[in-house]
Amino acid sequence: MIFTDKERRYLAAQLLARLATTGPDGAPQVRPVGFRLNDDGTIDIGGPAMARSQKYRNAQARPGVCVLVDDMAPADDPIAPGWGRGVEIRGRAEVLSVDVPPVAPGRFSNDIIRVHPRRVITWNLEALGSASRTVG
């Protein structure tokens, strides 16, 4: 299993992530994206006119990517009240078309970026501090 139950619940409750890709000049590009965690642990990233976007072309040409999902824990959080928390997923991108967009069908295109996780880093999610592990 790629994600713990706590990580899965956290990711399922979030609506926005940031996708980092590498541009043709070697510079990083970071963009806010809609995403969905799949049952197999992959992450689908969608958007309007995705195949025309720079992030899509970057992922197609240089598939090493990073997805970051983070927020501020609410004041009543039992682990890190009021602190930042999140999950960073480093992995390999696959560009493909699907029958139904993972987010906002009717608004987002059928072209997606699917991230296959290789490394997961969390902080202030299951315990104070950070933890990392290789998953693929």
Secondary structure, DSSP 4 states (H G I P E B T S, - for coil): --S-HHHHHHHHH---EEEEEE-TTS-EEEEEEEEEE-TTS-EEEE-TTGGGSHHHHHHHH--EEEEEEEEEPPTT-SSSTTSEEEEEEEEEEEEEE-SS-SSSBTTB-SEEEEEEEEEEEEESSSSSSEEEEE--
